[in-house]
Amino acid sequence: MQAERLMVLYGDDSVEVRYAGGSRLLLSPCGCEYLYEAAPPAAAHTLQPAATTRQRVAFALSAYREQLLRALDFRNKFASRPYLPSHVIPPERKKILFSDILEVRWPDPTTADLTRFIDNDSVKISSVDGYAHLYLSELQQEFTVEFLCKVSQSSAASLRSSQKNSDYQTGDQYGKSSKKSVAEMSLKQMRTENKKNKHSCAEGKCREPTIPEDQKDRDGVPLFYTNCSSEYTWVTQRWSVSSYPEEWKYPLFLALMCCNLHTVKNVMKTCEKNNHTSIGADVLIDPETCEKVSCLPTALPLSCRAPHLHRWTSCDFFQNRGTEKYSCPQLIQIVWCQGVLYRFIHDRTNITEIYPGDDSFFKSEGAFLGNYFIHYAIQKGTKKREEKMYSVNSLPPDVPGNPYSISSVVTEATKILQYCYKAKLSLTHNYYLCCWKMVPETDGREMLPVLLYEKVIPSIGRLIVYSDHKVHTAFWDGMTLNMVWDFSSSCSKIQVNEDVGWCKLTTPDGVQQLIKISHPGIYERYIRTAIEWCRSLNERKEIPEYTAHSVTEENWSADVELEKIQRFNFLLDNSNVLERSSAAKNNPPGITVRKTEKGSEPEEISEGGVLEALEKTSKVIQDIESLLAASGK
């Protein structure tokens, strides 16, 4: 099997893997379909297309199964919902359980001894039932979660599972479920249970199977299990402390509390004061306000409901670095290259994180984004936290013997970050479309941004605001500027936008430039004008709030469109437009027929009357112009 040279997770959860031999693998956002492009032979012509294979992942060929499994593991490690096809996952990684695992309960900090979760400065929080674990790194900037998840089912089964999961969230908000706790049962226990009640299985609602007990399926699992059991597998995910799903909020809170208790305890030991139990009340915030039960993520269905949104024209950023011309701009979330992991968080606060693989990491955010990186590390001997700041403009030289080059990894992260901003500041919104997040009734239109505001400023230009906080400004001299502005918070002074440190400027001849807002240079007039407009809109609060239901329920409804057509036909039938057009055909060109106010007798309008009306209109326009000129003086 070829070794991976580059692995990329895009903003829509699609995956691209490039191998050392020149071949590559593309995975759809939902994970259910893949495209493998073989490396062209050395003697092949440059125009000869590469041999490609496109298939469903569930029916993948054995030649690609190992590569697909590694690509799926990479996707599932950083995506919010995993894709777990049973036929691709090896049998040793699957477990047979006889009930559904929908949620887990975490320890109560008021009764549990949190210090027992600490082992060599690392923290592990396990759920009460043991079906989920959270591991917090020593630097407390990234955590890993492991949880049991049912393998991907058909669309109908996934819908039933999601409905059951929503019932758990609404009906059992605090985790007081009436179901039994899930437990693994051996075949011997199953037989004993069947002898007691021939008409039930482990949960009491499954009939006794008639399949021979020694018969097994293709994975070696007895078919006796499959009638009333489910296949589960352990899923591993990595998340940043700066951005993570809501279901891991409470266990992360416990892990951070453990670290605080451990730190305070060491300090108190040094000062020879009280033990950690007397300090715990000071560290605890309010455990009652946190949810102690988490609904685990569910796997995506086996088949995709929107395969037409699968994108097989991958981003060519890693192939055309020098040209800066990219045919398919896409936001990038995760990049793995030569053992170094890059994470890009595109949110209200954009963050760039670099994990070189030596338990340290680099971070750039806020005002430092794209300009400065802070290097966090733990000294091996003293276990002290060490922080260093590096400027992108003056990176240190390479040190012989170091496993990686600081200059190389920071420069690479800056290039990827600038590419993401170019994709974000473009008016192509294709990176918003994700097949498994699409609502079937709207065909994905609810994920596209909507025009919220448009204003024409005389003698300056036009301002357009979209629902994704994107601002497009077109000036009368042909210059266009795209930037991102947060209209949710008002500010009283002109400031550099914290969301995006760059803006894209397009000249009249089509040349595009990515310019830092803090250093606009010769284009300061355009950038400051756009910021002034955005600031004035913030102060006046002229931007309406966007709600997704306005698109899904009204703008794209077939009933509404039919009502519009009926209204148009009604206005057309009850107006005089058709009568006037027929009268114009029947009358000579110099005469117009008009109905009088009293009745139906037509009145002839001569050419002299038309000239007289035009002269009066011209005189009124001249009077208005003279009045405006006088007021200007």
Secondary structure, DSSP 8 states (H G I E B T S, - for coil): ---EEEEEEETTS-EEEEETTS-EEEE-TTSSEEEEE----TT--TTS---EEEEEGGG--HHHHHHHHHHHHHHHHHSSS----TTTS-GGGEEEESS---EEE---TTTS-GGGGEETTEEEEE-TTSSEEEEE-TTSSEEEEEEEEE----HHHHHHHHHHHHHHHHH-TTS--SS-------HHHHHHHHHH-TT--TTS-S----S-TT-B-TTS-BHHHHTS-EEEEEEEEEEETTB--GGGHHHHHHHHHHHHHHHHHHHHHHHT---GGGTHHHH---GGGS-SEEE------SS-S-GGG---S---TTT-TTT---SS---EEEEEETTEEEEEE-SSS-EEEEE-SSS-EEEEEGGGTTTEEEEEEE-TTT--EEEEEEETTB-----TT-SS-HHHHHHHHHHHHHHHHHHHHSS--GGG--GGG--TTTTTGGGS--EEEEEEETTTEEEEEETTSEEEEEETTS-EEEEE--TTS--SS----SS-SEEEEE-TTS-EEEEETT--GGGHHHHHHHHHHHHHHHHHT-S----THIIIIIIT-HHHHHHHHHHHHHHHHTSSHHHHHHHHHHS-TT-EEEE-SSSS-EEEE-HHHHHHHHHHHHHHHHHHHHHHHHHH-
